[in-house]
Amino acid sequence: MWFWLALGSAIFAALTSILAKIGIEGVGSNLATAIRTMVVVVMAWGMVFITNQQSGIRSISQKSWIFLILSGLATGASWLCYYKALQLGDASKVVPIDKLSVVITLVLAFVFLHEDFTAKSAIGCVLIGAGTLLMVV
């Protein structure tokens, strides 16, 4: 199931880039990010209530609150940078650079989460990095 959800994430992320590039024309990048964020907030809280998970908010630990808030700040910073880059550059160049997050995530997961960093992971990182360079040069 995780594979199909991850694939759905990739498809929706691709649509996000194309739809954003079209929609951001003539709109300030910060305003566009705020509009996108409001839609995401409504959608996310809608899913919380549809799946009846709202009562779980009381049982969230302080550690989880801190890291979820930090994650939210990182998401916001990412979206602000992404929308400005998308406004200034071609989607076909901005998106591959944005996807270097895959390589950065693998390295951070190895350093901070102590996940395995195998030869396969290293080769994948090199190929993603090389592919990104090839696409943007």
GUVEX-742183 format. One record per atom (N, C-alpha, C): atom name; residue in one letter; chain; residue number from 1; x negated, y negated, z. Coordinates in steps of 0.1 Angstrom, whole numbers. Example, Ala and Ser with C-alpha at 12.3 -4.5 7.8 and 13.67 -1.06 7.14 Angstrom:
2
{a = N r = A c = A k = 1 px = -132 py = 57 pz = 78};
{a = CA r = A c = A k = 1 px = -123 py = 45 pz = 78};
{a = C r = A c = A k = 1 px = -132 py = 33 pz = 78};
{a = N r = S c = A k = 2 px = -128 py = 22 pz = 71};
{a = CA r = S c = A k = 2 px = -137 py = 11 pz = 71};
{a = C r = S c = A k = 2 px = -129 py = 0 pz = 79};
END
This chain:
137
{a = N r = M c = A k = 1 px = -8 py = 12 pz = 0};
{a = CA r = M c = A k = 1 px = 0 py = 0 pz = 0};
{a = C r = M c = A k = 1 px = -9 py = -13 pz = 0};
{a = N r = W c = A k = 2 px = -20 py = -12 pz = 7};
{a = CA r = W c = A k = 2 px = -28 py = -24 pz = 8};
{a = C r = W c = A k = 2 px = -33 py = -28 pz = -6};
{a = N r = F c = A k = 3 px = -36 py = -18 pz = -14};
{a = CA r = F c = A k = 3 px = -41 py = -21 pz = -28};
{a = C r = F c = A k = 3 px = -31 py = -29 pz = -36};
{a = N r = W c = A k = 4 px = -18 py = -25 pz = -35};
{a = CA r = W c = A k = 4 px = -8 py = -32 pz = -43};
{a = C r = W c = A k = 4 px = -5 py = -46 pz = -37};
{a = N r = L c = A k = 5 px = -6 py = -47 pz = -24};
{a = CA r = L c = A k = 5 px = -5 py = -61 pz = -18};
{a = C r = L c = A k = 5 px = -17 py = -70 pz = -22};
{a = N r = A c = A k = 6 px = -29 py = -64 pz = -22};
{a = CA r = A c = A k = 6 px = -41 py = -72 pz = -26};
{a = C r = A c = A k = 6 px = -40 py = -76 pz = -41};
{a = N r = L c = A k = 7 px = -35 py = -66 pz = -49};
{a = CA r = L c = A k = 7 px = -33 py = -69 pz = -64};
{a = C r = L c = A k = 7 px = -22 py = -80 pz = -65};
{a = N r = G c = A k = 8 px = -11 py = -79 pz = -58};
{a = CA r = G c = A k = 8 px = -1 py = -90 pz = -58};
{a = C r = G c = A k = 8 px = -7 py = -103 pz = -54};
{a = N r = S c = A k = 9 px = -16 py = -103 pz = -44};
{a = CA r = S c = A k = 9 px = -22 py = -115 pz = -40};
{a = C r = S c = A k = 9 px = -31 py = -121 pz = -51};
{a = N r = A c = A k = 10 px = -38 py = -113 pz = -58};
{a = CA r = A c = A k = 10 px = -46 py = -118 pz = -69};
{a = C r = A c = A k = 10 px = -37 py = -124 pz = -81};
{a = N r = I c = A k = 11 px = -26 py = -117 pz = -84};
{a = CA r = I c = A k = 11 px = -17 py = -122 pz = -94};
{a = C r = I c = A k = 11 px = -11 py = -135 pz = -90};
{a = N r = F c = A k = 12 px = -6 py = -136 pz = -78};
{a = CA r = F c = A k = 12 px = -1 py = -149 pz = -73};
{a = C r = F c = A k = 12 px = -11 py = -160 pz = -72};
{a = N r = A c = A k = 13 px = -23 py = -156 pz = -68};
{a = CA r = A c = A k = 13 px = -34 py = -166 pz = -68};
{a = C r = A c = A k = 13 px = -37 py = -172 pz = -82};
{a = N r = A c = A k = 14 px = -37 py = -163 pz = -92};
{a = CA r = A c = A k = 14 px = -39 py = -167 pz = -106};
{a = C r = A c = A k = 14 px = -28 py = -176 pz = -110};
{a = N r = L c = A k = 15 px = -15 py = -173 pz = -107};
{a = CA r = L c = A k = 15 px = -4 py = -181 pz = -110};
{a = C r = L c = A k = 15 px = -5 py = -195 pz = -103};
{a = N r = T c = A k = 16 px = -10 py = -194 pz = -90};
{a = CA r = T c = A k = 16 px = -12 py = -207 pz = -83};
{a = C r = T c = A k = 16 px = -21 py = -216 pz = -90};
{a = N r = S c = A k = 17 px = -32 py = -211 pz = -95};
{a = CA r = S c = A k = 17 px = -42 py = -220 pz = -102};
{a = C r = S c = A k = 17 px = -36 py = -226 pz = -115};
{a = N r = I c = A k = 18 px = -29 py = -218 pz = -123};
{a = CA r = I c = A k = 18 px = -23 py = -223 pz = -135};
{a = C r = I c = A k = 18 px = -12 py = -233 pz = -132};
{a = N r = L c = A k = 19 px = -3 py = -229 pz = -123};
{a = CA r = L c = A k = 19 px = 8 py = -238 pz = -120};
{a = C r = L c = A k = 19 px = 4 py = -251 pz = -114};
{a = N r = A c = A k = 20 px = -7 py = -250 pz = -105};
{a = CA r = A c = A k = 20 px = -12 py = -262 pz = -99};
{a = C r = A c = A k = 20 px = -19 py = -271 pz = -109};
{a = N r = K c = A k = 21 px = -26 py = -266 pz = -118};
{a = CA r = K c = A k = 21 px = -33 py = -274 pz = -128};
{a = C r = K c = A k = 21 px = -23 py = -282 pz = -136};
{a = N r = I c = A k = 22 px = -12 py = -275 pz = -140};
{a = CA r = I c = A k = 22 px = -1 py = -282 pz = -147};
{a = C r = I c = A k = 22 px = 6 py = -292 pz = -138};
{a = N r = G c = A k = 23 px = 9 py = -289 pz = -126};
{a = CA r = G c = A k = 23 px = 17 py = -297 pz = -117};
{a = C r = G c = A k = 23 px = 9 py = -309 pz = -111};
{a = N r = I c = A k = 24 px = -4 py = -308 pz = -111};
{a = CA r = I c = A k = 24 px = -12 py = -318 pz = -104};
{a = C r = I c = A k = 24 px = -14 py = -331 pz = -113};
{a = N r = E c = A k = 25 px = -11 py = -329 pz = -126};
{a = CA r = E c = A k = 25 px = -13 py = -340 pz = -135};
{a = C r = E c = A k = 25 px = -5 py = -353 pz = -131};
{a = N r = G c = A k = 26 px = -13 py = -363 pz = -128};
{a = CA r = G c = A k = 26 px = -7 py = -376 pz = -124};
{a = C r = G c = A k = 26 px = -3 py = -376 pz = -110};
{a = N r = V c = A k = 27 px = -7 py = -367 pz = -102};
{a = CA r = V c = A k = 27 px = -4 py = -366 pz = -87};
{a = C r = V c = A k = 27 px = -17 py = -366 pz = -80};
{a = N r = G c = A k = 28 px = -18 py = -373 pz = -69};
{a = CA r = G c = A k = 28 px = -30 py = -373 pz = -61};
{a = C r = G c = A k = 28 px = -32 py = -359 pz = -55};
{a = N r = S c = A k = 29 px = -44 py = -355 pz = -55};
{a = CA r = S c = A k = 29 px = -47 py = -341 pz = -50};
{a = C r = S c = A k = 29 px = -43 py = -339 pz = -36};
{a = N r = N c = A k = 30 px = -45 py = -349 pz = -27};
{a = CA r = N c = A k = 30 px = -40 py = -347 pz = -13};
{a = C r = N c = A k = 30 px = -25 py = -346 pz = -12};
{a = N r = L c = A k = 31 px = -18 py = -354 pz = -20};
{a = CA r = L c = A k = 31 px = -3 py = -353 pz = -20};
{a = C r = L c = A k = 31 px = 1 py = -339 pz = -25};
{a = N r = A c = A k = 32 px = -5 py = -335 pz = -36};
{a = CA r = A c = A k = 32 px = -2 py = -322 pz = -42};
{a = C r = A c = A k = 32 px = -4 py = -311 pz = -32};
{a = N r = T c = A k = 33 px = -16 py = -312 pz = -24};
{a = CA r = T c = A k = 33 px = -19 py = -301 pz = -14};
{a = C r = T c = A k = 33 px = -8 py = -302 pz = -3};
{a = N r = A c = A k = 34 px = -4 py = -314 pz = 1};
{a = CA r = A c = A k = 34 px = 6 py = -315 pz = 11};
{a = C r = A c = A k = 34 px = 20 py = -309 pz = 7};
{a = N r = I c = A k = 35 px = 24 py = -311 pz = -6};
{a = CA r = I c = A k = 35 px = 36 py = -305 pz = -11};
{a = C r = I c = A k = 35 px = 35 py = -290 pz = -11};
{a = N r = R c = A k = 36 px = 24 py = -285 pz = -16};
{a = CA r = R c = A k = 36 px = 22 py = -271 pz = -17};
{a = C r = R c = A k = 36 px = 22 py = -265 pz = -2};
{a = N r = T c = A k = 37 px = 16 py = -272 pz = 7};
{a = CA r = T c = A k = 37 px = 16 py = -267 pz = 21};
{a = C r = T c = A k = 37 px = 30 py = -266 pz = 27};
{a = N r = M c = A k = 38 px = 38 py = -276 pz = 24};
{a = CA r = M c = A k = 38 px = 51 py = -276 pz = 29};
{a = C r = M c = A k = 38 px = 59 py = -264 pz = 24};
{a = N r = V c = A k = 39 px = 58 py = -261 pz = 11};
{a = CA r = V c = A k = 39 px = 65 py = -250 pz = 6};
{a = C r = V c = A k = 39 px = 60 py = -237 pz = 12};
{a = N r = V c = A k = 40 px = 47 py = -236 pz = 15};
{a = CA r = V c = A k = 40 px = 41 py = -224 pz = 21};
{a = C r = V c = A k = 40 px = 46 py = -223 pz = 35};
{a = N r = V c = A k = 41 px = 47 py = -234 pz = 43};
{a = CA r = V c = A k = 41 px = 52 py = -234 pz = 56};
{a = C r = V c = A k = 41 px = 67 py = -229 pz = 57};
{a = N r = V c = A k = 42 px = 75 py = -234 pz = 48};
{a = CA r = V c = A k = 42 px = 89 py = -230 pz = 48};
{a = C r = V c = A k = 42 px = 90 py = -215 pz = 44};
{a = N r = M c = A k = 43 px = 82 py = -211 pz = 35};
{a = CA r = M c = A k = 43 px = 83 py = -197 pz = 30};
{a = C r = M c = A k = 43 px = 78 py = -188 pz = 41};
{a = N r = A c = A k = 44 px = 67 py = -191 pz = 48};
{a = CA r = A c = A k = 44 px = 61 py = -183 pz = 58};
{a = C r = A c = A k = 44 px = 71 py = -182 pz = 70};
{a = N r = W c = A k = 45 px = 76 py = -193 pz = 75};
{a = CA r = W c = A k = 45 px = 86 py = -192 pz = 86};
{a = C r = W c = A k = 45 px = 99 py = -185 pz = 82};
{a = N r = G c = A k = 46 px = 102 py = -187 pz = 70};
{a = CA r = G c = A k = 46 px = 114 py = -179 pz = 65};
{a = C r = G c = A k = 46 px = 112 py = -164 pz = 66};
{a = N r = M c = A k = 47 px = 100 py = -160 pz = 62};
{a = CA r = M c = A k = 47 px = 97 py = -145 pz = 64};
{a = C r = M c = A k = 47 px = 96 py = -141 pz = 78};
{a = N r = V c = A k = 48 px = 91 py = -150 pz = 87};
{a = CA r = V c = A k = 48 px = 91 py = -146 pz = 101};
{a = C r = V c = A k = 48 px = 105 py = -144 pz = 106};
{a = N r = F c = A k = 49 px = 115 py = -152 pz = 102};
{a = CA r = F c = A k = 49 px = 129 py = -151 pz = 107};
{a = C r = F c = A k = 49 px = 136 py = -139 pz = 100};
{a = N r = I c = A k = 50 px = 133 py = -137 pz = 87};
{a = CA r = I c = A k = 50 px = 139 py = -126 pz = 80};
{a = C r = I c = A k = 50 px = 135 py = -113 pz = 85};
{a = N r = T c = A k = 51 px = 122 py = -112 pz = 90};
{a = CA r = T c = A k = 51 px = 117 py = -99 pz = 95};
{a = C r = T c = A k = 51 px = 119 py = -99 pz = 110};
{a = N r = N c = A k = 52 px = 125 py = -109 pz = 116};
{a = CA r = N c = A k = 52 px = 128 py = -109 pz = 130};
{a = C r = N c = A k = 52 px = 115 py = -108 pz = 139};
{a = N r = Q c = A k = 53 px = 105 py = -115 pz = 135};
{a = CA r = Q c = A k = 53 px = 92 py = -115 pz = 143};
{a = C r = Q c = A k = 53 px = 90 py = -127 pz = 152};
{a = N r = Q c = A k = 54 px = 100 py = -136 pz = 152};
{a = CA r = Q c = A k = 54 px = 98 py = -149 pz = 159};
{a = C r = Q c = A k = 54 px = 96 py = -147 pz = 174};
{a = N r = S c = A k = 55 px = 101 py = -136 pz = 180};
{a = CA r = S c = A k = 55 px = 99 py = -134 pz = 194};
{a = C r = S c = A k = 55 px = 84 py = -130 pz = 198};
{a = N r = G c = A k = 56 px = 77 py = -126 pz = 188};
{a = CA r = G c = A k = 56 px = 63 py = -122 pz = 190};
{a = C r = G c = A k = 56 px = 54 py = -134 pz = 193};
{a = N r = I c = A k = 57 px = 59 py = -146 pz = 191};
{a = CA r = I c = A k = 57 px = 50 py = -158 pz = 193};
{a = C r = I c = A k = 57 px = 46 py = -159 pz = 208};
{a = N r = R c = A k = 58 px = 54 py = -155 pz = 217};
{a = CA r = R c = A k = 58 px = 51 py = -156 pz = 231};
{a = C r = R c = A k = 58 px = 39 py = -146 pz = 235};
{a = N r = S c = A k = 59 px = 37 py = -136 pz = 228};
{a = CA r = S c = A k = 59 px = 27 py = -126 pz = 232};
{a = C r = S c = A k = 59 px = 14 py = -128 pz = 225};
{a = N r = I c = A k = 60 px = 12 py = -139 pz = 218};
{a = CA r = I c = A k = 60 px = -1 py = -141 pz = 211};
{a = C r = I c = A k = 60 px = -11 py = -146 pz = 221};
{a = N r = S c = A k = 61 px = -22 py = -139 pz = 221};
{a = CA r = S c = A k = 61 px = -33 py = -143 pz = 231};
{a = C r = S c = A k = 61 px = -39 py = -156 pz = 228};
{a = N r = Q c = A k = 62 px = -46 py = -162 pz = 238};
{a = CA r = Q c = A k = 62 px = -53 py = -174 pz = 236};
{a = C r = Q c = A k = 62 px = -64 py = -173 pz = 225};
{a = N r = K c = A k = 63 px = -71 py = -162 pz = 225};
{a = CA r = K c = A k = 63 px = -81 py = -160 pz = 215};
{a = C r = K c = A k = 63 px = -75 py = -159 pz = 201};
{a = N r = S c = A k = 64 px = -64 py = -153 pz = 200};
{a = CA r = S c = A k = 64 px = -57 py = -152 pz = 187};
{a = C r = S c = A k = 64 px = -53 py = -166 pz = 182};
{a = N r = W c = A k = 65 px = -47 py = -174 pz = 192};
{a = CA r = W c = A k = 65 px = -43 py = -188 pz = 188};
{a = C r = W c = A k = 65 px = -55 py = -196 pz = 183};
{a = N r = I c = A k = 66 px = -66 py = -195 pz = 190};
{a = CA r = I c = A k = 66 px = -78 py = -203 pz = 186};
{a = C r = I c = A k = 66 px = -82 py = -199 pz = 172};
{a = N r = F c = A k = 67 px = -83 py = -186 pz = 170};
{a = CA r = F c = A k = 67 px = -88 py = -181 pz = 157};
{a = C r = F c = A k = 67 px = -78 py = -183 pz = 145};
{a = N r = L c = A k = 68 px = -65 py = -182 pz = 148};
{a = CA r = L c = A k = 68 px = -55 py = -185 pz = 138};
{a = C r = L c = A k = 68 px = -55 py = -200 pz = 135};
{a = N r = I c = A k = 69 px = -57 py = -209 pz = 145};
{a = CA r = I c = A k = 69 px = -58 py = -223 pz = 142};
{a = C r = I c = A k = 69 px = -70 py = -226 pz = 134};
{a = N r = L c = A k = 70 px = -82 py = -221 pz = 138};
{a = CA r = L c = A k = 70 px = -94 py = -223 pz = 130};
{a = C r = L c = A k = 70 px = -92 py = -218 pz = 116};
{a = N r = S c = A k = 71 px = -86 py = -207 pz = 114};
{a = CA r = S c = A k = 71 px = -83 py = -201 pz = 101};
{a = C r = S c = A k = 71 px = -74 py = -211 pz = 93};
{a = N r = G c = A k = 72 px = -64 py = -217 pz = 100};
{a = CA r = G c = A k = 72 px = -55 py = -226 pz = 93};
{a = C r = G c = A k = 72 px = -63 py = -239 pz = 89};
{a = N r = L c = A k = 73 px = -72 py = -243 pz = 97};
{a = CA r = L c = A k = 73 px = -80 py = -255 pz = 94};
{a = C r = L c = A k = 73 px = -89 py = -252 pz = 82};
{a = N r = A c = A k = 74 px = -95 py = -240 pz = 82};
{a = CA r = A c = A k = 74 px = -103 py = -236 pz = 70};
{a = C r = A c = A k = 74 px = -95 py = -235 pz = 58};
{a = N r = T c = A k = 75 px = -83 py = -230 pz = 59};
{a = CA r = T c = A k = 75 px = -74 py = -229 pz = 47};
{a = C r = T c = A k = 75 px = -71 py = -243 pz = 42};
{a = N r = G c = A k = 76 px = -68 py = -252 pz = 51};
{a = CA r = G c = A k = 76 px = -65 py = -266 pz = 47};
{a = C r = G c = A k = 76 px = -76 py = -272 pz = 40};
{a = N r = A c = A k = 77 px = -88 py = -271 pz = 46};
{a = CA r = A c = A k = 77 px = -100 py = -276 pz = 40};
{a = C r = A c = A k = 77 px = -103 py = -270 pz = 26};
{a = N r = S c = A k = 78 px = -101 py = -257 pz = 25};
{a = CA r = S c = A k = 78 px = -102 py = -250 pz = 12};
{a = C r = S c = A k = 78 px = -92 py = -256 pz = 2};
{a = N r = W c = A k = 79 px = -80 py = -257 pz = 6};
{a = CA r = W c = A k = 79 px = -70 py = -262 pz = -4};
{a = C r = W c = A k = 79 px = -72 py = -276 pz = -8};
{a = N r = L c = A k = 80 px = -77 py = -285 pz = 1};
{a = CA r = L c = A k = 80 px = -80 py = -298 pz = -2};
{a = C r = L c = A k = 80 px = -91 py = -299 pz = -13};
{a = N r = C c = A k = 81 px = -102 py = -291 pz = -10};
{a = CA r = C c = A k = 81 px = -113 py = -291 pz = -19};
{a = C r = C c = A k = 81 px = -109 py = -285 pz = -33};
{a = N r = Y c = A k = 82 px = -101 py = -274 pz = -32};
{a = CA r = Y c = A k = 82 px = -96 py = -267 pz = -44};
{a = C r = Y c = A k = 82 px = -88 py = -276 pz = -53};
{a = N r = Y c = A k = 83 px = -78 py = -283 pz = -47};
{a = CA r = Y c = A k = 83 px = -70 py = -292 pz = -55};
{a = C r = Y c = A k = 83 px = -77 py = -303 pz = -61};
{a = N r = K c = A k = 84 px = -87 py = -309 pz = -54};
{a = CA r = K c = A k = 84 px = -95 py = -320 pz = -59};
{a = C r = K c = A k = 84 px = -103 py = -315 pz = -71};
{a = N r = A c = A k = 85 px = -109 py = -303 pz = -69};
{a = CA r = A c = A k = 85 px = -118 py = -297 pz = -79};
{a = C r = A c = A k = 85 px = -109 py = -294 pz = -92};
{a = N r = L c = A k = 86 px = -97 py = -289 pz = -89};
{a = CA r = L c = A k = 86 px = -88 py = -285 pz = -100};
{a = C r = L c = A k = 86 px = -84 py = -298 pz = -108};
{a = N r = Q c = A k = 87 px = -82 py = -309 pz = -101};
{a = CA r = Q c = A k = 87 px = -78 py = -321 pz = -107};
{a = C r = Q c = A k = 87 px = -89 py = -327 pz = -116};
{a = N r = L c = A k = 88 px = -102 py = -325 pz = -111};
{a = CA r = L c = A k = 88 px = -113 py = -331 pz = -118};
{a = C r = L c = A k = 88 px = -119 py = -322 pz = -129};
{a = N r = G c = A k = 89 px = -117 py = -309 pz = -127};
{a = CA r = G c = A k = 89 px = -124 py = -299 pz = -136};
{a = C r = G c = A k = 89 px = -114 py = -290 pz = -143};
{a = N r = D c = A k = 90 px = -120 py = -282 pz = -152};
{a = CA r = D c = A k = 90 px = -112 py = -272 pz = -159};
{a = C r = D c = A k = 90 px = -109 py = -260 pz = -150};
{a = N r = A c = A k = 91 px = -97 py = -255 pz = -150};
{a = CA r = A c = A k = 91 px = -93 py = -243 pz = -142};
{a = C r = A c = A k = 91 px = -102 py = -232 pz = -145};
{a = N r = S c = A k = 92 px = -106 py = -230 pz = -158};
{a = CA r = S c = A k = 92 px = -114 py = -219 pz = -162};
{a = C r = S c = A k = 92 px = -128 py = -219 pz = -156};
{a = N r = K c = A k = 93 px = -132 py = -231 pz = -150};
{a = CA r = K c = A k = 93 px = -145 py = -232 pz = -144};
{a = C r = K c = A k = 93 px = -143 py = -233 pz = -128};
{a = N r = V c = A k = 94 px = -133 py = -240 pz = -124};
{a = CA r = V c = A k = 94 px = -130 py = -242 pz = -109};
{a = C r = V c = A k = 94 px = -127 py = -228 pz = -103};
{a = N r = V c = A k = 95 px = -118 py = -220 pz = -109};
{a = CA r = V c = A k = 95 px = -114 py = -208 pz = -103};
{a = C r = V c = A k = 95 px = -125 py = -198 pz = -101};
{a = N r = P c = A k = 96 px = -134 py = -196 pz = -111};
{a = CA r = P c = A k = 96 px = -145 py = -186 pz = -108};
{a = C r = P c = A k = 96 px = -154 py = -190 pz = -96};
{a = N r = I c = A k = 97 px = -156 py = -203 pz = -95};
{a = CA r = I c = A k = 97 px = -165 py = -208 pz = -84};
{a = C r = I c = A k = 97 px = -157 py = -206 pz = -71};
{a = N r = D c = A k = 98 px = -144 py = -209 pz = -71};
{a = CA r = D c = A k = 98 px = -136 py = -206 pz = -59};
{a = C r = D c = A k = 98 px = -137 py = -192 pz = -55};
{a = N r = K c = A k = 99 px = -137 py = -183 pz = -65};
{a = CA r = K c = A k = 99 px = -137 py = -168 pz = -62};
{a = C r = K c = A k = 99 px = -151 py = -164 pz = -57};
{a = N r = L c = A k = 100 px = -161 py = -172 pz = -56};
{a = CA r = L c = A k = 100 px = -173 py = -169 pz = -49};
{a = C r = L c = A k = 100 px = -170 py = -166 pz = -35};
{a = N r = S c = A k = 101 px = -158 py = -170 pz = -30};
{a = CA r = S c = A k = 101 px = -154 py = -167 pz = -17};
{a = C r = S c = A k = 101 px = -155 py = -152 pz = -14};
{a = N r = V c = A k = 102 px = -153 py = -144 pz = -24};
{a = CA r = V c = A k = 102 px = -155 py = -129 pz = -22};
{a = C r = V c = A k = 102 px = -169 py = -126 pz = -17};
{a = N r = V c = A k = 103 px = -179 py = -131 pz = -24};
{a = CA r = V c = A k = 103 px = -193 py = -129 pz = -20};
{a = C r = V c = A k = 103 px = -195 py = -134 pz = -6};
{a = N r = I c = A k = 104 px = -191 py = -146 pz = -4};
{a = CA r = I c = A k = 104 px = -193 py = -153 pz = 10};
{a = C r = I c = A k = 104 px = -186 py = -145 pz = 21};
{a = N r = T c = A k = 105 px = -174 py = -140 pz = 18};
{a = CA r = T c = A k = 105 px = -166 py = -132 pz = 27};
{a = C r = T c = A k = 105 px = -174 py = -119 pz = 31};
{a = N r = L c = A k = 106 px = -179 py = -112 pz = 21};
{a = CA r = L c = A k = 106 px = -186 py = -100 pz = 23};
{a = C r = L c = A k = 106 px = -198 py = -102 pz = 32};
{a = N r = V c = A k = 107 px = -206 py = -113 pz = 29};
{a = CA r = V c = A k = 107 px = -217 py = -116 pz = 38};
{a = C r = V c = A k = 107 px = -213 py = -119 pz = 52};
{a = N r = L c = A k = 108 px = -203 py = -128 pz = 53};
{a = CA r = L c = A k = 108 px = -198 py = -132 pz = 67};
{a = C r = L c = A k = 108 px = -192 py = -119 pz = 74};
{a = N r = A c = A k = 109 px = -186 py = -110 pz = 67};
{a = CA r = A c = A k = 109 px = -180 py = -98 pz = 73};
{a = C r = A c = A k = 109 px = -192 py = -89 pz = 79};
{a = N r = F c = A k = 110 px = -203 py = -89 pz = 71};
{a = CA r = F c = A k = 110 px = -214 py = -81 pz = 75};
{a = C r = F c = A k = 110 px = -221 py = -88 pz = 88};
{a = N r = V c = A k = 111 px = -222 py = -101 pz = 87};
{a = CA r = V c = A k = 111 px = -229 py = -108 pz = 98};
{a = C r = V c = A k = 111 px = -221 py = -109 pz = 111};
{a = N r = F c = A k = 112 px = -208 py = -113 pz = 110};
{a = CA r = F c = A k = 112 px = -200 py = -115 pz = 122};
{a = C r = F c = A k = 112 px = -191 py = -104 pz = 126};
{a = N r = L c = A k = 113 px = -186 py = -96 pz = 116};
{a = CA r = L c = A k = 113 px = -177 py = -85 pz = 120};
{a = C r = L c = A k = 113 px = -184 py = -71 pz = 120};
{a = N r = H c = A k = 114 px = -197 py = -71 pz = 116};
{a = CA r = H c = A k = 114 px = -206 py = -59 pz = 116};
{a = C r = H c = A k = 114 px = -200 py = -49 pz = 107};
{a = N r = E c = A k = 115 px = -194 py = -53 pz = 96};
{a = CA r = E c = A k = 115 px = -189 py = -43 pz = 86};
{a = C r = E c = A k = 115 px = -200 py = -38 pz = 78};
{a = N r = D c = A k = 116 px = -199 py = -27 pz = 72};
{a = CA r = D c = A k = 116 px = -209 py = -21 pz = 64};
{a = C r = D c = A k = 116 px = -212 py = -29 pz = 51};
{a = N r = F c = A k = 117 px = -225 py = -31 pz = 49};
{a = CA r = F c = A k = 117 px = -230 py = -38 pz = 37};
{a = C r = F c = A k = 117 px = -238 py = -28 pz = 29};
{a = N r = T c = A k = 118 px = -232 py = -21 pz = 20};
{a = CA r = T c = A k = 118 px = -238 py = -10 pz = 13};
{a = C r = T c = A k = 118 px = -245 py = -15 pz = 0};
{a = N r = A c = A k = 119 px = -252 py = -6 pz = -6};
{a = CA r = A c = A k = 119 px = -258 py = -9 pz = -19};
{a = C r = A c = A k = 119 px = -247 py = -13 pz = -29};
{a = N r = K c = A k = 120 px = -236 py = -6 pz = -28};
{a = CA r = K c = A k = 120 px = -224 py = -9 pz = -37};
{a = C r = K c = A k = 120 px = -220 py = -23 pz = -35};
{a = N r = S c = A k = 121 px = -219 py = -27 pz = -22};
{a = CA r = S c = A k = 121 px = -215 py = -41 pz = -19};
{a = C r = S c = A k = 121 px = -225 py = -51 pz = -24};
{a = N r = A c = A k = 122 px = -238 py = -48 pz = -22};
{a = CA r = A c = A k = 122 px = -248 py = -57 pz = -27};
{a = C r = A c = A k = 122 px = -248 py = -59 pz = -42};
{a = N r = I c = A k = 123 px = -246 py = -48 pz = -49};
{a = CA r = I c = A k = 123 px = -245 py = -48 pz = -64};
{a = C r = I c = A k = 123 px = -233 py = -56 pz = -68};
{a = N r = G c = A k = 124 px = -222 py = -54 pz = -61};
{a = CA r = G c = A k = 124 px = -210 py = -61 pz = -64};
{a = C r = G c = A k = 124 px = -211 py = -76 pz = -62};
{a = N r = C c = A k = 125 px = -218 py = -80 pz = -52};
{a = CA r = C c = A k = 125 px = -220 py = -94 pz = -49};
{a = C r = C c = A k = 125 px = -229 py = -100 pz = -60};
{a = N r = V c = A k = 126 px = -239 py = -93 pz = -64};
{a = CA r = V c = A k = 126 px = -248 py = -98 pz = -74};
{a = C r = V c = A k = 126 px = -240 py = -99 pz = -88};
{a = N r = L c = A k = 127 px = -232 py = -89 pz = -91};
{a = CA r = L c = A k = 127 px = -225 py = -90 pz = -103};
{a = C r = L c = A k = 127 px = -214 py = -101 pz = -103};
{a = N r = I c = A k = 128 px = -207 py = -103 pz = -92};
{a = CA r = I c = A k = 128 px = -198 py = -114 pz = -91};
{a = C r = I c = A k = 128 px = -205 py = -127 pz = -92};
{a = N r = G c = A k = 129 px = -216 py = -129 pz = -85};
{a = CA r = G c = A k = 129 px = -224 py = -141 pz = -86};
{a = C r = G c = A k = 129 px = -229 py = -144 pz = -101};
{a = N r = A c = A k = 130 px = -234 py = -133 pz = -107};
{a = CA r = A c = A k = 130 px = -238 py = -135 pz = -121};
{a = C r = A c = A k = 130 px = -227 py = -138 pz = -130};
{a = N r = G c = A k = 131 px = -216 py = -131 pz = -128};
{a = CA r = G c = A k = 131 px = -204 py = -134 pz = -136};
{a = C r = G c = A k = 131 px = -199 py = -148 pz = -135};
{a = N r = T c = A k = 132 px = -199 py = -153 pz = -123};
{a = CA r = T c = A k = 132 px = -195 py = -167 pz = -120};
{a = C r = T c = A k = 132 px = -204 py = -176 pz = -127};
{a = N r = L c = A k = 133 px = -217 py = -174 pz = -126};
{a = CA r = L c = A k = 133 px = -227 py = -183 pz = -133};
{a = C r = L c = A k = 133 px = -224 py = -183 pz = -148};
{a = N r = L c = A k = 134 px = -222 py = -171 pz = -154};
{a = CA r = L c = A k = 134 px = -220 py = -169 pz = -168};
{a = C r = L c = A k = 134 px = -207 py = -177 pz = -173};
{a = N r = M c = A k = 135 px = -197 py = -177 pz = -164};
{a = CA r = M c = A k = 135 px = -184 py = -183 pz = -168};
{a = C r = M c = A k = 135 px = -185 py = -198 pz = -167};
{a = N r = V c = A k = 136 px = -193 py = -204 pz = -158};
{a = CA r = V c = A k = 136 px = -193 py = -218 pz = -156};
{a = C r = V c = A k = 136 px = -204 py = -226 pz = -163};
{a = N r = V c = A k = 137 px = -214 py = -218 pz = -168};
{a = CA r = V c = A k = 137 px = -225 py = -225 pz = -175};
{a = C r = V c = A k = 137 px = -222 py = -227 pz = -190};
END
